[in-house]
Amino acid sequence: MTNKKDQKQRKQESSSLPKVRVGISLGDINGIGPEVVIKAFGDNRMLVDCTPILYGSSKVLAYYNKELNQQDFNYQSVKTALEAKNRKISVVSAWEDELKIEPGKVSEEGGKAAFKALEMATQDLASGKIDVLVTAPISKEAMGKVGFEFPGHTEYLADLSGEEDALMIMVSSALRVALVTTHIPIKEVSEAITIEKVHSKITEFHASLKKDFGILRPKIAVFGLNPHAGENGKMGSEESEVILPAINRAKNEGMLTFGPFPADGFFGSAARSHYDGILAMYHDQGLAAFKALAFDEGVNFTAGLPIVRTSPDHGTAFDIAGKNQASPDSMRQAIYLAVDIHRNRIFEKEIGANPLQSQEKGSKSRNRREESEE
């Protein structure tokens, strides 16, 4: 959770850095997405780090702002993200027609609005009008009513990016938990886990920890699939036949990878503090414990893509939508993380540039100037 001291320190550190253009899709208009966005930007210190562009509708924001009575939330409507200005919150209309706002209700209109906002935001991300994308929660049921055929944002963005598979990483101040499989039934998990897939996820996780989080030599803990990590084959063979060979292959390639560990006691022990990342085999194995430990500040980051996308780790929370009960902390951290990863990628690209090429270019440029002066 970000306190006032953290905010002050972040403001000092960010004052000399360029603003990051953060596109934010409002998600389902009947969920808590608009509420947590409004509350997050009710603190104007957020504008020190980023230039926010909200994709949705000023009418939706006006509706929820009135209900929340957030007098410090001010915004301007713009036709395109290119009109956004520093120290201002801008809103791009993703639809023109009137949509009925019904907090707490799953509806086709809610799904339609969320889909349109997401489409427009991703198009602007692809064309470079925004630098990063933060997605407020969607309802998979509501999105399904309007033809959204993906299990979630992760799979949708992977498809748009031309990637077969993306890596879901849940991030908090003390934890980074990635998943080998995501939104599939439990009965299909065992078959989906192969040596190649586990090794691929370890490799993606390792690369992201270096590139996106700036960890030079990341240490990764890998979970087993079965209770007690199979207990030497008594409770399953996936550990010895699939997971361990994948770990060993990663080790041979120079990655600091360890396991497989039993998942049940790992999060409650001191062991988790010894690793930079934890790789779980399936959704609830990693996320149940993560959300118990870091629900208020947790962030979902989609790694392995050429773009930066984050989101709060909570869903639409229809049960509290419109009741002024939602915490903005996870949304705030999602915005901060997107900004940090964007800057880390720029930094990595700069230090990875060939210095000889840079000197060569500088030398040629100087020669051209000298020739023109003569």
Beta strands, then each sheet from edge to edge (+ up, - down):
strand 1: 20-25
strand 2: 50-56
strand 3: 76-78
strand 4: 90-93
strand 5: 132-135
strand 6: 167-171
strand 7: 176-179
strand 8: 219-223
strand 9: 256-261
strand 10: 277-280
strand 11: 299-303
strand 12: 309-312
sheet 1: 3+ 4+ 2+ 1+ 5+ 12+ 11- 6+ 7- 10- 8- 9-
end
